Each structure stands twice: as structure tokens, then as C-alpha cells.
């Protein structure tokens, strides 16, 4: 299984970006998928997660109302639409997925087996 992110860029505060994560390989789509981010000197944090089984989403408090996670199965792609970007959103963003089938409800903060290499988002004031 391979996850490849794209869409990172340098933007000004208030701007928007959409990150993409293309999934390939022998992947079970009935699982949890997520976006994480890590800023320099900070720990990696869960930004948003999606339970593909029932479309339950979960967001980190600082991005609620600004970020939207979604997936298009026909494109084998997970998306993260980001708007009203802030300088604090500057980080490397990683796509992640669990290995096993997930059941209903919110996804966990850990237990992600598959990871992409990341795409950089830089927000300037």
C-alpha cells in the first residue's frame, strides 16, 4: 500500500488549499483515514479523520469549521480542503490510514499503519 500526498504550497493567511492523498495497492477502504501535521519543534497531531464506513469525521479543535476531510473512492483519493488558513497551520501534512476494517463511529488518534511522505503547507502573514 502506498499513500502519496500532494497539494501543499505557500499561501498567505486567509487563503485556501486542497491537499490530496492518492492510495494505491491492496488497500481495504472500509477503514479509518486521517490527516496529521507536524510543525518544526512540535509533536505530530491529528488534524482530521474520516471513518469511511459511516462517514464519521473528527477534527482538531483549531481547524473545525475551516478544514474538511473527504474521500472519493472512484479516484482512490483522500482530500483535505483547508480554508481561512492561519500562520499556525504551517506544517508538513501527512496522510495516514489504518490497515484493518474499521467499524462505526469516530476514528482513533493512533493505530494508523500506512503513511505518506508528507506535503508542506506554509502560511505567511
MMTF fields as JSON, N, C-alpha, C and O atoms, coordinates in Angstrom:
{
  "mmtfVersion": "1.0.0",
  "mmtfProducer": "UNKNOWN",
  "numBonds": 499,
  "numAtoms": 500,
  "numGroups": 125,
  "numChains": 1,
  "numModels": 1,
  "chainsPerModel": [1],
  "groupsPerChain": [125],
  "chainIdList": ["A"],
  "bondAtomList": [4, 2, 8, 6, 12, 10, 16, 14, 20, 18, 24, 22, 28, 26, 32, 30, 36, 34, 40, 38, 44, 42, 48, 46, 52, 50, 56, 54, 60, 58, 64, 62, 68, 66, 72, 70, 76, 74, 80, 78, 84, 82, 88, 86, 92, 90, 96, 94, 100, 98, 104, 102, 108, 106, 112, 110, 116, 114, 120, 118, 124, 122, 128, 126, 132, 130, 136, 134, 140, 138, 144, 142, 148, 146, 152, 150, 156, 154, 160, 158, 164, 162, 168, 166, 172, 170, 176, 174, 180, 178, 184, 182, 188, 186, 192, 190, 196, 194, 200, 198, 204, 202, 208, 206, 212, 210, 216, 214, 220, 218, 224, 222, 228, 226, 232, 230, 236, 234, 240, 238, 244, 242, 248, 246, 252, 250, 256, 254, 260, 258, 264, 262, 268, 266, 272, 270, 276, 274, 280, 278, 284, 282, 288, 286, 292, 290, 296, 294, 300, 298, 304, 302, 308, 306, 312, 310, 316, 314, 320, 318, 324, 322, 328, 326, 332, 330, 336, 334, 340, 338, 344, 342, 348, 346, 352, 350, 356, 354, 360, 358, 364, 362, 368, 366, 372, 370, 376, 374, 380, 378, 384, 382, 388, 386, 392, 390, 396, 394, 400, 398, 404, 402, 408, 406, 412, 410, 416, 414, 420, 418, 424, 422, 428, 426, 432, 430, 436, 434, 440, 438, 444, 442, 448, 446, 452, 450, 456, 454, 460, 458, 464, 462, 468, 466, 472, 470, 476, 474, 480, 478, 484, 482, 488, 486, 492, 490, 496, 494],
  "bondOrderList": [1, 1, 1, 1, 1, 1, 1, 1, 1, 1, 1, 1, 1, 1, 1, 1, 1, 1, 1, 1, 1, 1, 1, 1, 1, 1, 1, 1, 1, 1, 1, 1, 1, 1, 1, 1, 1, 1, 1, 1, 1, 1, 1, 1, 1, 1, 1, 1, 1, 1, 1, 1, 1, 1, 1, 1, 1, 1, 1, 1, 1, 1, 1, 1, 1, 1, 1, 1, 1, 1, 1, 1, 1, 1, 1, 1, 1, 1, 1, 1, 1, 1, 1, 1, 1, 1, 1, 1, 1, 1, 1, 1, 1, 1, 1, 1, 1, 1, 1, 1, 1, 1, 1, 1, 1, 1, 1, 1, 1, 1, 1, 1, 1, 1, 1, 1, 1, 1, 1, 1, 1, 1, 1, 1],
  "groupList": [{"groupName": "UNK", "atomNameList": ["N", "CA", "C", "O"], "elementList": ["N", "C", "C", "O"], "formalChargeList": [0, 0, 0, 0], "bondAtomList": [1, 0, 2, 1, 3, 2], "bondOrderList": [1, 1, 2], "singleLetterCode": "X", "chemCompType": "L-PEPTIDE LINKING"}],
  "groupTypeList": [0, 0, 0, 0, 0, 0, 0, 0, 0, 0, 0, 0, 0, 0, 0, 0, 0, 0, 0, 0, 0, 0, 0, 0, 0, 0, 0, 0, 0, 0, 0, 0, 0, 0, 0, 0, 0, 0, 0, 0, 0, 0, 0, 0, 0, 0, 0, 0, 0, 0, 0, 0, 0, 0, 0, 0, 0, 0, 0, 0, 0, 0, 0, 0, 0, 0, 0, 0, 0, 0, 0, 0, 0, 0, 0, 0, 0, 0, 0, 0, 0, 0, 0, 0, 0, 0, 0, 0, 0, 0, 0, 0, 0, 0, 0, 0, 0, 0, 0, 0, 0, 0, 0, 0, 0, 0, 0, 0, 0, 0, 0, 0, 0, 0, 0, 0, 0, 0, 0, 0, 0, 0, 0, 0, 0],
  "groupIdList": [1, 2, 3, 4, 5, 6, 7, 8, 9, 10, 11, 12, 13, 14, 15, 16, 17, 18, 19, 20, 21, 22, 23, 24, 25, 26, 27, 28, 29, 30, 31, 32, 33, 34, 35, 36, 37, 38, 39, 40, 41, 42, 43, 44, 45, 46, 47, 48, 49, 50, 51, 52, 53, 54, 55, 56, 57, 58, 59, 60, 61, 62, 63, 64, 65, 66, 67, 68, 69, 70, 71, 72, 73, 74, 75, 76, 77, 78, 79, 80, 81, 82, 83, 84, 85, 86, 87, 88, 89, 90, 91, 92, 93, 94, 95, 96, 97, 98, 99, 100, 101, 102, 103, 104, 105, 106, 107, 108, 109, 110, 111, 112, 113, 114, 115, 116, 117, 118, 119, 120, 121, 122, 123, 124, 125],
  "secStructList": [7, 3, 3, 3, 3, 3, 7, 7, 7, 3, 3, 3, 6, 6, 7, 7, 3, 3, 3, 3, 3, 3, 3, 3, 1, 1, 7, 7, 1, 1, 1, 3, 3, 3, 3, 3, 3, 3, 7, 6, 6, 1, 7, 7, 3, 3, 3, 3, 3, 3, 3, 6, 6, 6, 6, 3, 3, 3, 3, 7, 4, 4, 4, 6, 6, 6, 3, 3, 3, 3, 3, 3, 4, 4, 4, 6, 3, 3, 3, 3, 3, 3, 7, 1, 7, 7, 4, 4, 4, 7, 3, 3, 3, 3, 3, 3, 3, 7, 1, 1, 7, 7, 7, 1, 1, 7, 7, 7, 1, 1, 7, 7, 7, 3, 3, 7, 7, 7, 3, 3, 3, 3, 3, 3, 7],
  "xCoordList": [0.841, 0.0, 0.883, 1.857, 0.53, 1.284, 0.319, -0.729, 0.695, -0.06, 0.841, 1.967, 0.343, 1.131, 0.332, -0.726, 0.87, 0.215, 0.686, 1.781, -0.171, 0.188, -0.713, -1.683, -0.378, -1.212, -0.662, -1.196, 0.4, 0.99, 1.581, 2.024, 1.582, 2.061, 2.308, 2.043, 2.822, 2.977, 1.85, 1.669, 1.095, -0.037, -0.042, 0.64, -0.816, -0.961, -2.106, -3.024, -2.022, -3.077, -4.425, -4.55, -5.424, -6.748, -7.004, -8.141, -5.964, -6.09, -6.598, -6.92, -6.665, -7.19, -6.263, -5.533, -6.31, -5.58, -6.377, -7.152, -6.181, -6.747, -5.622, -4.912, -5.47, -4.472, -5.125, -6.297, -4.344, -4.82, -3.911, -2.716, -4.483, -3.722, -4.23, -5.345, -3.409, -3.783, -3.304, -2.145, -4.213, -3.92, -3.794, -4.623, -2.777, -2.61, -2.192, -1.706, -2.391, -2.031, -3.24, -4.382, -2.986, -4.019, -4.569, -4.175, -5.467, -5.96, -7.428, -8.252, -7.743, -9.118, -9.724, -9.333, -10.666, -11.221, -12.191, -12.457, -12.721, -13.656, -12.871, -12.862, -12.224, -11.332, -11.312, -12.085, -10.44, -10.251, -9.075, -8.035, -9.27, -8.201, -8.092, -9.055, -6.92, -6.713, -5.632, -4.815, -5.663, -4.583, -3.953, -4.643, -2.644, -1.861, -0.98, -0.795, -0.448, 0.525, 1.575, 1.346, 2.737, 3.822, 4.572, 5.124, 4.577, 5.316, 6.698, 6.883, 7.662, 9.022, 9.016, 8.436, 9.662, 9.758, 8.516, 8.469, 7.51, 6.272, 5.985, 6.515, 5.152, 4.761, 3.728, 3.004, 3.696, 2.697, 1.308, 1.123, 0.346, -1.013, -2.018, -1.824, -3.082, -4.179, -4.977, -5.438, -5.135, -5.886, -7.335, -8.257, -7.525, -8.877, -8.864, -7.876, -9.968, -10.083, -11.452, -12.414, -11.509, -12.739, -12.909, -12.034, -14.037, -14.39, -15.149, -16.291, -14.524, -15.11, -16.396, -17.262, -16.529, -17.728, -18.994, -20.005, -18.947, -20.167, -19.99, -20.863, -18.866, -18.594, -18.469, -18.608, -18.213, -17.987, -16.659, -15.624, -16.707, -15.497, -15.16, -16.002, -13.919, -13.432, -12.358, -11.516, -12.379, -11.431, -10.757, -11.35, -9.532, -8.818, -9.499, -9.943, -9.585, -10.39, -10.009, -10.887, -8.742, -8.31, -8.675, -8.596, -9.069, -9.388, -10.88, -11.314, -11.652, -13.089, -13.705, -13.444, -14.523, -15.159, -14.294, -14.773, -13.023, -12.129, -11.64, -11.417, -11.475, -10.968, -12.084, -12.961, -12.032, -12.987, -12.257, -11.531, -12.462, -11.875, -12.935, -14.104, -12.502, -13.435, -12.666, -11.439, -13.397, -12.746, -13.61, -14.838, -12.958, -13.631, -13.121, -12.024, -13.914, -13.492, -13.125, -12.165, -13.87, -13.609, -12.251, -11.684, -11.733, -10.427, -9.334, -8.167, -9.726, -8.763, -8.036, -6.831, -8.774, -8.157, -8.859, -10.087, -8.044, -8.499, -8.128, -7.037, -9.035, -8.801, -8.839, -9.445, -8.179, -8.309, -8.43, -7.462, -9.624, -9.849, -9.646, -10.261, -8.778, -8.414, -8.725, -8.33, -9.422, -9.735, -9.425, -9.158, -9.463, -9.141, -7.848, -7.775, -6.852, -5.593, -4.924, -4.985, -4.284, -3.586, -2.103, -1.726, -1.277, 0.15, 0.405, 1.357, -0.439, -0.29, -0.57, -0.269, -1.13, -1.382, -0.131, -0.129, 0.915, 2.16, 2.727, 2.986, 2.916, 3.399, 3.567, 3.151, 4.187, 4.172, 2.907, 2.643, 2.136, 0.882, 1.035, 1.551, 0.572, 0.702, -0.665, -1.554, -0.799, -1.965, -1.673, -0.549, -2.686, -2.49, -3.755, -4.856, -3.579, -4.716, -4.477, -3.347, -5.574, -5.481, -5.405, -5.793, -4.91, -4.742, -6.0, -6.309, -6.713, -7.832, -9.159, -9.241, -10.188, -11.518, -11.933, -11.736, -12.507, -12.988, -14.495, -15.168, -15.026, -16.46, -16.951, -16.183, -18.171, -18.726, -18.164, -17.54, -18.394, -18.011, -16.709, -16.096, -16.288, -15.068, -13.831, -13.753, -12.891, -11.646, -10.711, -10.818, -9.813, -8.865, -7.796, -7.656, -7.055, -5.969, -4.684, -3.761, -4.63, -3.44, -3.869, -4.986, -3.01, -3.293, -3.329, -3.993, -2.624, -2.545, -1.29, -0.183, -1.487, -0.381, 0.317, 1.543, -0.468, 0.079, 0.223, -0.662, 1.361, 1.664, 2.253, 2.978, 1.924, 2.578, 3.824, 4.153, 4.508, 5.76, 5.545, 6.462, 4.357, 4.04, 4.071, 4.723, 3.353, 3.358, 3.38, 2.642, 4.222, 4.457, 3.427, 3.151, 2.878, 1.986, 2.629, 2.941, 2.821, 3.403, 2.45, 2.077, 2.062, 1.134, 1.857, 2.37, 1.892, 2.593, 1.584, 0.466, 2.008, 1.107, 1.211, 0.524],
  "yCoordList": [-1.182, 0.0, 1.242, 1.329, 2.188, 3.434, 4.609, 4.613, 5.598, 6.841, 7.972, 8.123, 8.755, 9.852, 11.149, 11.299, 12.08, 13.368, 14.376, 14.273, 15.338, 16.471, 17.633, 17.489, 18.789, 19.963, 20.986, 22.09, 20.639, 21.607, 22.783, 22.646, 23.945, 25.144, 26.224, 26.042, 27.35, 28.53, 29.49, 29.87, 29.881, 30.781, 31.841, 31.715, 32.886, 33.919, 33.574, 32.831, 34.131, 33.922, 34.318, 35.326, 33.494, 33.732, 32.958, 32.877, 32.391, 31.661, 30.239, 29.824, 29.503, 28.144, 27.202, 27.609, 25.957, 24.902, 23.618, 23.432, 22.736, 21.393, 20.385, 20.365, 19.554, 18.502, 17.222, 16.951, 16.45, 15.17, 14.055, 14.258, 12.884, 11.696, 10.541, 10.056, 10.114, 9.016, 7.703, 7.563, 6.758, 5.456, 4.402, 4.334, 3.597, 2.501, 1.244, 1.296, 0.119, -1.148, -1.891, -1.51, -2.934, -3.8, -3.175, -3.541, -2.245, -1.423, -1.692, -1.764, -1.839, -2.042, -0.673, -0.01, -0.251, 1.09, 1.222, 2.342, 0.143, 0.24, 0.412, -0.464, 1.545, 1.757, 3.226, 4.022, 3.577, 4.964, 5.556, 4.922, 6.788, 7.523, 8.893, 9.392, 9.482, 10.717, 11.585, 11.138, 12.84, 13.776, 14.185, 14.555, 14.113, 14.59, 15.74, 15.942, 16.48, 17.507, 17.6, 17.262, 18.073, 18.283, 19.548, 19.67, 20.472, 21.716, 21.567, 20.74, 22.341, 22.257, 22.438, 23.394, 21.519, 21.62, 21.189, 21.288, 20.713, 20.293, 18.829, 18.247, 18.255, 16.869, 16.774, 17.724, 15.614, 15.369, 15.364, 14.829, 15.952, 15.989, 15.568, 15.77, 14.982, 14.584, 15.826, 16.563, 16.051, 17.221, 16.847, 17.534, 15.756, 15.338, 13.86, 13.334, 13.185, 11.769, 11.487, 12.224, 10.4, 10.013, 8.509, 7.747, 8.085, 6.683, 6.443, 6.876, 5.765, 5.587, 4.776, 4.918, 3.93, 3.092, 3.915, 3.649, 4.889, 5.632, 7.144, 7.918, 7.553, 8.972, 9.811, 11.033, 9.188, 9.955, 10.696, 10.104, 11.976, 12.783, 13.309, 13.368, 13.679, 14.206, 15.226, 14.984, 16.369, 17.431, 17.926, 17.94, 18.323, 19.004, 20.353, 20.977, 20.803, 21.981, 23.212, 23.972, 23.416, 24.649, 24.692, 25.752, 23.569, 23.561, 23.376, 23.414, 23.182, 22.99, 24.196, 25.344, 23.911, 24.975, 25.527, 26.293, 25.142, 25.643, 24.519, 24.739, 23.325, 22.19, 21.169, 21.009, 20.485, 19.426, 18.226, 18.346, 17.078, 15.839, 15.087, 15.041, 14.498, 13.751, 12.745, 12.802, 11.826, 10.85, 10.599, 10.666, 10.314, 9.938, 8.564, 8.421, 7.574, 6.194, 5.92, 5.2, 6.479, 6.239, 6.781, 6.34, 7.735, 8.318, 7.764, 8.133, 6.864, 6.332, 7.465, 7.391, 8.492, 9.697, 10.199, 10.21, 10.612, 11.291, 12.761, 13.089, 13.639, 15.077, 15.773, 15.289, 16.911, 17.818, 19.225, 19.799, 19.757, 21.124, 22.066, 21.913, 23.036, 23.961, 25.382, 25.811, 26.1, 27.487, 28.354, 27.851, 29.648, 30.608, 30.208, 30.176, 29.91, 29.419, 30.463, 31.665, 29.96, 30.793, 30.41, 29.329, 31.309, 31.002, 29.758, 29.017, 29.536, 28.354, 27.048, 25.973, 27.121, 25.915, 25.454, 24.388, 26.249, 25.883, 24.597, 24.507, 23.609, 22.301, 21.378, 21.689, 20.237, 19.152, 18.347, 17.963, 18.096, 17.369, 15.956, 15.75, 14.987, 13.583, 12.92, 13.168, 12.09, 11.244, 9.911, 9.411, 9.339, 8.068, 7.225, 7.75, 5.913, 5.009, 3.802, 3.362, 3.291, 2.078, 0.872, 0.941, -0.21, -1.42, -2.268, -2.909, -2.274, -3.204, -2.482, -1.261, -3.257, -2.714, -2.039, -2.579, -0.86, -0.14, -0.293, -0.531, -0.156, -0.186, 1.252, 2.186, 1.442, 2.781, 3.685, 3.23, 4.97, 5.935, 6.646, 6.413, 7.522, 8.305, 7.418, 6.355, 7.879, 7.12, 7.406, 8.452, 6.495, 6.709, 7.729, 8.109, 8.155, 9.107, 8.41, 9.042, 7.107, 6.364, 5.099, 5.04, 4.1, 2.825, 2.956, 2.169, 3.94, 4.095, 3.399, 3.659, 2.511, 1.691, 2.291, 2.249, 2.844, 3.342, 4.857, 5.566, 5.332, 6.764, 7.215, 6.473, 8.444, 9.058, 9.793, 9.804, 10.403, 11.101, 12.563, 13.24, 13.045, 14.399, 15.423, 15.238, 16.498, 17.637, 18.904, 19.009, 19.856, 21.034, 22.131, 22.494, 22.64, 23.796, 24.926, 24.765, 26.05, 27.214, 28.386, 28.753, 28.964, 30.087, 31.311, 31.293, 32.351, 33.574, 34.679, 34.687, 35.605, 36.695, 37.872, 38.877],
  "zCoordList": [0.0, 0.0, 0.0, 0.748, -0.842, -0.924, -0.86, -1.505, -0.071, 0.036, -0.442, 0.032, -1.37, -1.911, -1.813, -2.423, -1.028, -0.845, -1.89, -2.443, -2.135, -2.987, -2.636, -1.891, -3.186, -2.988, -2.027, -1.923, -1.32, -0.411, -1.17, -2.311, -0.515, -1.186, -0.141, 1.047, -0.62, 0.222, -0.109, -1.266, 0.901, 0.695, 1.771, 2.788, 1.542, 2.547, 3.488, 3.142, 4.678, 5.658, 5.06, 4.365, 5.355, 4.79, 3.518, 3.055, 2.952, 1.707, 1.902, 3.016, 0.798, 0.812, 0.055, -0.849, 0.441, -0.25, -0.142, 0.795, -1.106, -1.024, -1.168, -2.173, -0.157, -0.194, -0.709, -0.446, -1.442, -1.969, -1.499, -1.283, -1.344, -0.967, -1.822, -1.63, -2.756, -3.631, -3.027, -2.637, -2.962, -2.358, -3.445, -4.352, -3.353, -4.305, -3.565, -2.435, -4.223, -3.612, -3.075, -3.334, -2.339, -1.788, -0.506, 0.601, -0.678, 0.433, 0.726, -0.186, 1.996, 2.422, 2.709, 3.67, 1.89, 2.027, 3.192, 3.628, 3.703, 4.83, 6.126, 6.99, 6.235, 7.363, 7.738, 7.204, 8.645, 9.032, 8.279, 8.104, 7.841, 7.187, 7.857, 8.44, 7.765, 8.511, 7.895, 7.09, 8.305, 8.022, 9.338, 10.288, 9.379, 10.504, 10.025, 8.825, 10.975, 10.626, 11.712, 12.873, 11.289, 12.245, 11.874, 10.781, 12.797, 12.613, 13.233, 14.127, 12.784, 13.345, 14.848, 15.362, 15.558, 17.002, 17.756, 18.982, 17.037, 17.691, 17.406, 16.459, 18.227, 18.014, 16.884, 16.586, 16.285, 15.248, 15.879, 16.972, 15.202, 15.725, 14.656, 13.458, 15.145, 14.263, 13.887, 14.76, 12.614, 12.135, 11.866, 12.304, 11.145, 10.775, 10.46, 9.947, 10.767, 10.442, 9.847, 10.06, 9.096, 8.418, 8.522, 8.112, 9.071, 9.051, 7.747, 7.6, 6.823, 5.503, 5.568, 4.705, 6.58, 6.701, 6.878, 6.227, 7.736, 8.026, 7.886, 8.28, 7.329, 7.061, 8.326, 8.266, 9.458, 10.684, 10.577, 10.269, 10.832, 10.799, 12.193, 13.089, 12.331, 13.601, 13.269, 12.405, 13.951, 13.662, 14.926, 16.005, 14.774, 15.848, 16.061, 15.098, 17.296, 17.603, 16.786, 16.376, 16.546, 15.885, 14.4, 13.779, 13.83, 12.4, 12.139, 10.987, 13.17, 12.993, 12.292, 12.649, 11.295, 10.532, 9.408, 8.572, 9.387, 8.339, 7.421, 6.231, 7.975, 7.203, 7.0, 7.848, 5.863, 5.577, 4.986, 3.999, 5.602, 5.102, 4.308, 4.689, 3.199, 2.374, 1.539, 1.449, 0.93, 0.072, -1.161, -1.103, -2.248, -3.48, -3.862, -4.403, -3.58, -3.776, -5.229, -5.505, -6.134, -7.56, -7.985, -8.985, -7.223, -7.531, -6.633, -6.761, -5.711, -4.732, -4.001, -3.757, -3.664, -3.134, -1.882, -1.79, -0.926, 0.277, 0.127, -0.341, 0.524, 0.391, 1.749, 2.705, 1.801, 2.932, 2.358, 1.86, 2.439, 1.968, 3.144, 4.199, 2.942, 4.007, 3.579, 2.494, 4.418, 4.109, 5.319, 6.41, 5.111, 6.179, 6.88, 8.108, 6.092, 6.652, 7.534, 7.276, 8.581, 9.537, 9.543, 9.09, 10.06, 10.126, 10.98, 10.735, 11.974, 12.829, 12.087, 12.605, 10.904, 10.108, 9.356, 8.74, 9.408, 8.731, 9.311, 10.511, 8.456, 8.9, 7.703, 6.587, 7.967, 6.998, 7.274, 8.413, 6.237, 6.377, 5.824, 4.725, 6.619, 6.262, 6.181, 6.995, 5.195, 5.05, 5.733, 5.674, 6.382, 7.073, 6.968, 6.796, 7.075, 7.007, 7.896, 8.108, 8.403, 9.194, 8.269, 7.103, 8.797, 7.993, 7.977, 6.972, 9.063, 9.188, 9.04, 9.166, 8.772, 8.632, 9.935, 11.023, 9.804, 10.979, 11.079, 10.076, 12.293, 12.496, 12.649, 12.418, 13.021, 13.026, 14.095, 15.053, 13.92, 14.925, 14.611, 13.569, 15.529, 15.309, 15.217, 15.833, 14.446, 14.295, 15.474, 16.113, 15.753, 16.853, 16.477, 15.315, 17.476, 17.24, 16.827, 16.312, 17.057, 16.68, 15.934, 15.421, 15.868, 15.193, 13.682, 13.008, 13.143, 11.695, 11.198, 11.669, 10.239, 9.752, 8.544, 8.433, 7.65, 6.382, 6.444, 6.922, 5.947, 5.992, 4.659, 3.996, 4.286, 3.148, 3.605, 4.791, 2.662, 2.985, 3.319, 3.784, 3.089, 3.501, 2.38, 1.353, 2.608, 1.704, 2.562, 3.541, 2.192, 3.019, 2.756, 1.612, 3.837, 3.772, 4.569, 5.749, 3.927, 4.576, 4.421, 3.307, 5.538, 5.538, 6.085, 7.204, 5.301, 5.709, 6.012, 5.496, 6.857, 7.257, 6.309, 6.495]
}
